[in-house]
Amino acid sequence: MTEKDILEYLENNQDARGIAHWEQHKEKSGGLKSYGIGLTKLRKFAKSVGKDAALSRRLWKSNIYEMKIISLLIDDPKMVTIEQAEAQVEHLQGGYLAHVFSSCDATLAKVPFAVELADKWIYSVDPVRIQCGYGLLYEISKNKKKSAPAETYFLGHVQRIDETFETQSISTLMSMASALMGIGKRSKSLNAAALKVANKIGPIDFDPDGRCDPLDVSKHLTSEYLQNKFAAK
């Protein structure tokens, strides 16, 4: 598939409501254009494209939001380098692309240096890197393999969140919240540690349009499912 093919797909599937919403918040877009297509639809399309590192690099240079999203989705984790990640994180349009870049089953989370990168970015002074670092930490927290980090690793990051959450932006706080949820689902002891911090943070009112309820991490970590899961062990 070529850039021309992808542009044709975007033109044929553009969504007027999505474009209108984009225009309302374009001050956060870093100058990117959009066809208003939802992430779920883009993910499905990206699967049909398949992994293509070369095409990903070309799409990343575009000034179209959906092109950049597809670039991130079709990139090959075997081909991604630390240098590439450090270059891309500088061009996430102020964090607008951070979620797909670092979390939500992101390609970057599948690279062999994901833990190293998460640790580095979490302790960065750059807000976007911090946000992405916690996005990666959430993905790392879902790892059930024996190669996953030890419990002490996650406890250290819970403590870091506890020490720094009060000074963070809503975007970074949301990434921290996701990491807490992931960590709190790993074990009973991690659940208790994450819940203690989540109670301090409280519900996060993240939607300026008022269409979504505030994110309450504590509610997720005290769900009946989790309590039954830990009680059975």
C-alpha positions in Angstrom: 0.0 0.0 0.0 1.2 3.5 -0.8 0.7 7.0 0.7 -1.7 7.7 -2.1 -3.8 4.7 -1.3 -4.0 5.8 2.4 -4.9 9.4 1.5 -7.7 8.1 -0.8 -9.0 6.0 2.1 -9.0 9.1 4.4 -10.8 11.2 1.8 -13.4 8.5 1.2 -14.1 8.0 4.9 -13.9 11.5 6.3 -16.5 12.4 9.0 -18.1 15.8 9.1 -18.8 15.6 12.8 -15.3 14.6 13.6 -13.9 17.4 11.5 -16.2 19.9 13.4 -15.0 18.6 16.7 -11.4 18.9 15.6 -11.9 22.5 14.5 -13.3 23.3 18.0 -10.0 22.1 19.6 -7.6 22.9 16.8 -5.5 25.1 19.1 -4.2 21.8 20.7 -3.5 20.2 17.4 -0.2 21.7 16.7 -1.3 22.7 13.2 -2.3 19.3 12.0 -5.2 18.8 9.7 -7.8 16.0 10.2 -10.4 14.1 8.3 -12.3 13.5 11.6 -12.0 9.7 11.5 -12.3 7.8 14.8 -9.4 5.8 16.3 -11.4 2.5 16.2 -11.9 2.8 12.5 -8.2 3.8 11.9 -7.1 0.8 13.9 -9.1 -1.6 11.8 -7.8 0.0 8.6 -4.2 -0.1 9.9 -4.6 -3.9 10.4 -5.4 -4.2 6.8 -2.3 -2.3 5.9 -0.1 -4.5 8.1 3.3 -3.8 9.5 5.4 -1.6 7.2 8.3 0.4 8.8 9.2 2.1 5.6 5.7 3.4 4.9 5.4 4.3 8.6 8.4 6.7 8.3 6.9 8.4 5.2 3.5 8.8 6.8 5.0 10.3 9.9 6.2 13.3 7.9 2.6 14.2 7.0 0.7 17.1 8.5 -2.4 15.1 8.6 -3.4 13.7 12.0 -4.8 10.4 10.7 -1.6 9.8 8.6 0.5 10.1 11.8 -1.9 7.8 13.7 -1.7 5.1 11.0 2.1 5.6 10.9 2.3 4.7 14.6 -0.1 1.8 14.2 1.7 0.1 11.3 5.3 0.6 12.6 7.3 -2.5 13.2 8.6 -2.8 16.8 11.5 -4.9 15.6 12.7 -1.9 13.6 12.1 0.9 16.1 15.2 2.4 17.8 15.7 4.5 20.9 16.9 7.3 18.6 13.6 7.1 16.6 11.5 7.2 19.8 13.4 10.2 21.1 12.9 12.0 17.8 9.2 11.2 17.5 8.4 12.2 21.1 9.5 15.7 20.2 6.8 15.9 17.5 3.6 14.7 19.3 1.9 18.0 18.8 2.1 18.9 22.5 0.9 15.4 23.5 -2.0 15.1 21.1 -0.6 11.9 19.7 0.9 10.7 23.0 -1.8 8.1 23.8 -1.4 6.1 20.5 2.3 6.6 20.6 2.9 5.1 24.0 -0.2 3.4 25.3 -3.3 1.6 24.2 -1.4 -1.4 22.8 1.2 0.9 21.2 3.9 -0.4 18.9 6.5 1.4 21.2 5.4 -0.7 24.1 6.4 -3.9 22.2 10.1 -2.8 21.7 12.7 -4.6 23.8 13.8 -1.4 25.5 10.3 -0.4 26.6 11.1 -0.6 30.4 14.3 1.3 29.9 12.5 4.0 28.0 9.6 4.3 30.5 12.0 4.7 33.4 13.9 7.4 31.5 10.9 9.4 30.4 9.1 9.2 33.8 12.0 11.0 35.4 12.3 13.5 32.6 11.5 17.2 33.0 9.6 17.2 29.7 5.8 17.0 30.3 5.2 15.0 27.1 7.9 12.5 27.9 6.5 12.0 31.4 3.1 11.4 30.0 4.4 8.9 27.5 6.6 7.3 30.2 3.5 6.5 32.2 1.7 5.3 29.1 4.5 2.8 28.6 4.3 1.9 32.3 0.6 1.0 31.8 1.5 -1.3 29.0 4.3 -2.9 31.0 1.9 -3.5 33.9 -0.1 -5.8 31.6 2.8 -8.1 31.0 2.1 -11.5 32.5 5.3 -13.2 31.3 8.0 -14.3 33.7 10.3 -11.7 32.1 8.0 -8.9 33.5 9.5 -6.6 36.1 9.4 -7.6 39.8 6.8 -6.2 42.2 9.3 -3.9 43.7 9.7 -2.2 40.3 6.0 -1.3 40.2 6.0 -0.2 43.9 8.7 2.2 43.1 6.7 3.8 40.4 3.6 3.9 42.6 5.6 5.9 45.1 6.8 8.2 42.3 3.2 8.9 41.4 2.4 9.6 45.0 5.2 12.1 45.3 4.6 14.0 42.0 0.9 13.8 41.0 -0.1 17.1 42.5 2.1 19.1 40.1 1.1 17.4 36.9 -1.2 18.5 34.0 -4.5 16.7 33.4 -2.9 14.8 30.5 -0.1 13.5 32.6 -2.4 12.8 35.5 -4.5 10.6 33.2 -1.5 8.7 32.2 -0.5 8.2 35.8 -4.1 7.0 36.5 -3.9 4.4 33.8 -0.6 3.2 35.1 -2.1 2.9 38.6 -5.0 0.9 37.3 -2.7 -1.5 35.5 -0.4 -1.9 38.4 -3.3 -2.3 40.8 -4.6 -5.3 38.8 -1.3 -7.3 39.1 -1.6 -8.5 42.8 -3.3 -7.9 46.1 -0.3 -6.0 47.5 0.1 -3.8 44.4 -3.7 -3.2 44.5 -3.5 -1.9 48.0 -0.5 0.4 47.2 -2.1 1.8 44.0 -5.5 2.2 45.7 -3.9 4.3 48.5 -2.5 6.8 45.9 -5.7 6.7 43.8 -7.7 7.7 46.9 -5.4 10.7 47.3 -5.8 11.7 43.6 -9.6 11.4 43.6 -11.8 11.5 40.5 -10.1 13.2 37.5 -12.3 15.6 35.6 -10.6 15.3 32.2 -13.3 16.2 29.7 -13.7 20.0 29.1 -16.8 19.3 27.1 -18.5 17.5 30.0 -19.5 14.5 27.9 -17.5 12.0 30.0 -17.7 11.3 33.7 -14.5 12.0 35.7 -12.1 9.0 35.9 -12.2 7.4 39.3 -9.3 5.0 39.6 -10.4 4.0 43.1 -13.6 2.6 41.7 -11.8 0.5 39.2 -9.4 -0.9 41.8 -12.2 -1.8 44.2 -14.3 -3.6 41.6 -16.0 -6.8 42.6 -14.1 -8.6 39.9 -10.7 -7.6 41.3 -11.7 -8.4 44.9 -12.9 -11.9 43.9 -9.7 -12.4 41.8 -7.4 -11.6 44.8 -9.5 -13.5 47.3 -9.2 -16.6 45.1 -5.4 -16.6 45.3 
